[in-house]
């Protein structure tokens, strides 16, 4: 375990230096964007102003020679194997071949390029309508006009990115995407400071935009960014208005455009839907955005014909959306979500640029993926050892052989371990798991086994905290409870020099006096016991005066009520058969004209309101002294109950969670680093070749006014049949012509 942790720490240090350097580098974001073959080719086309037979940017030409795909084309592939080039690979390949032919080098590269499937070219070749504010457009402008400002821009760009020229991208979107990827891979614990700094900087930018009342013209990439920013800001407790991404709802033209072309905005609609996961009560805009995006995603999931996304091509997005719609985020456990994201990101997303696709190395980074896989495996090794110890504890106390009720040792530990991202050495997992096991046994004893007299004797023993006179299951339950409290308080005394023995006893033995069912039921569900006792072991810990009932904080009350409602909604039939009261059944009894479905709907409405209130307490600053991690414990506990009672009562099943348990604790994630994925950036140049010989024919024409003539390149060696249906319009230049004979 020590060597694995050391390996993780080494990877974290390397990634911090690579992705979050302490020394500010204004060119850093360029390093995250993959080189563009198309843009690099255009820069390689430019001759030196004094030596016309030599390229001005030799490094760009070298990059073309060294970065041709094995299949013969330049550009990105939609598959890991590289068998299927993207649409942008076609004009990129043409541009690269023309450049090599111009300078009289790379005959084998040109030959390989010509072997690219003619049928694919005929089927997919299309014109791109915009080269505005791009390296390639600037290169054309310089070739055509000789404008010095264009040249200065290109020289500056190549100085920043000597190892291939990237497309230009919104730097804030790069940073937000990086934060999102780190979090979804389960690595945020290693980059807390870096994430916080990025979000603070981008948040300030958003606040400035709000003050300036920025015009919300519909640009898909903007809505994508705004939705992602809202989700990340809200997750980290920033005060952010839903209007920052819900602005699109107020433009009928935008709504109609999205609805009529939803297939081309799949990634955008998915990102909008994800943002609405963090909806607070009273946020009608977010509710409307969720309904709209969900409707569109459901429509997309039924489409037979797959269309190209206009924002970003996310790997396995159709499967991700299917899972998202079937099981909401609030009902999924973080650890398994991290695994899913690792396994779904084998290829990495491809962003749609002005004339080509590109990847962000900070999002699909080989080191980041290695760290994610190793971190997941490291946590699994810890979970295996802790579960083994927990099983031994349950057996030694006789909890696994009580002769009645449910044996849920594995279920309880899985729920605790997979729902939180606690430090690897945290004792909270074991404390909460043991408490949950004991609560389950005690609940079954009260429901199934104990007589009224036995139950009364046990309650009195807990009230006076004295187990003398108990026997059988009552004695086991009390002894385990007493030992659990003693161990927990001893650890607190040892590490934090505080004694909360009486507080824990009062918490475990408290019995409510109120008559209302929901008030009683939210106590008996015992979620408050789990979060309040474990919170004492956080750093910083929960203040001692916040542990003892009867007055629970709003966040704790929301959790307790929500957990009870979830249980009652899924257990009403069973409890009706057993003659027990339940909120659903109580509503049905008090409303004779209502149906069972009406009563269930009423319980769901109460649940929805409490869920939104809980999220509000978790993700906003309530001006109290509660540590942030304590709030997250409430959220994790709620997500466990939502998972267990989302559509049925999984807790009472024997094997329904078995596969998830195996994937969370025992089976390593199914991920191998693709061979094509290299540690590469656009910042570090390739070793310079000292004896590179480049020849070309370049001639001045009479039609020039800016000090440079037009170039006419004739590639006589290219056969007619190989370039059929290929037009110079691909390059969109009114002056520069490319002729094929």
Beta strands, then each sheet from edge to edge (+ up, - down):
strand 1: 312-313
strand 2: 350-352
strand 3: 357-358
strand 4: 712-714
strand 5: 737-739
sheet 1: 1+ 2- 3+
sheet 2: 4+ 5+
end
